[in-house]
C-alpha cells in the first residue's frame, strides 16, 4: 500500500513540475517570439508536434466502392477520383497520393 501511495505522490509531483516547466516555456515563447519554446511546452503537455492526421474515412470508403464496383481500374484511379470529389483543387495531387497510400495499406491489411 505504501508503494502505491508513494507512486501516486511521485506522479503528482512529476505532473506539477512538468506543467510548471511548460508554462515557463510558453512564457519564453511569448517573450522572445521563438516558436521552438512553444513546441517544447506542447511536448511537455503531451501534445505531439506536427500536423494532425487528415480524416479520410469518407474519401477512402468512396475509393473502395469505386474499386469494388469496377468503375476505377486501379488504386491510383480510385484515389484520384475521390480526391477530385472531396479535396479543393490545389490539393488534389497531394490528396491523391495520401489516399492512394492509405487505400493500398487498407487493402493489403484486409487480404
Buried (B, 14 or more C-beta within 10 A) or exposed (E): EEEEEEEEEEEEEEEEEBEEBBEBBBEBBEEEEEEEBBBBBBBBBEEEEEEEEEEBEEBBEBBBEBBEEEEBEEBBBBBBBBBEEBBEEEEBEEBBBBBBEBBEEBBEEEE
